[in-house]
Amino acid sequence: MNDTEKLLSAGGNQRGRVLFYTLVLLLLAAAAWILFWPHDVLDTGAPSDLAQRQTSGAGERQAILYFADSAAQTLVTERRAVPFGQSVEEGVEATLRALVAGPGQASAVRTLPAEARLEQTYFADESTTLYLDFNAAFVTQHPGGSAAEYNTISALVRTIAANFPDVTRIQILVDGQPVDTLAGHYDTSKPIDVANWQ
């Protein structure tokens, strides 16, 4: 092999090494991007915590609402578009306004009185307790009976649990005060444990 051939051969080997190392660096950069780039920027799935409930700005999400079936024997679900809010409380209020409005399907009946209004909502992060303060009509306009009372409480608890999974307890208030019962059959004086509600 003469000097010219040796030079060409050495140049080819050097170019090959440069190309090899360039490819290795590109692969390492791609791997670093996949591993360390903030995934939430690209994530289009629904978050699972309380942030799911609220995003800044306008928009809607599909809420799961619980109503009684036409025989008032069991609860049925219905999906409804509700506006996003910027806080937990705003999300809860929008969801419960939809619940009070009643079902859209003919085979279901409302579980909360039409005159009921959620006056104030407060979520205590430290105890994960949601306080729902209704107007007096929530009790005075309630149809009564153990089945109707059970369906009212169950619809509230299950609607909140389905849409706000970080809430573990719900305290029902009327005009800012706890009430012993809605219609004489179930104790609502203390917070209701969402996981243990029958």
Secondary structure, 3 states (H helix, E strand, C coil): CCHHHHHHHHHHHHHHHHHHHHHHHHHHHHHHHHHHCCHHHCCCCCCCCHHHCECCCCCEEEEEEEEEECCCCCEEEEEEEEECECCHHHHHHHHHHHHHHCCCCCCEECCCCCCCCEEEEEEECCCCEEEEEECCHHHHCCCCCHHHHHHHHHHHHHHHHHHCCCCCEEEEEECCEECCCCCCCCCCCCCEECCCCC
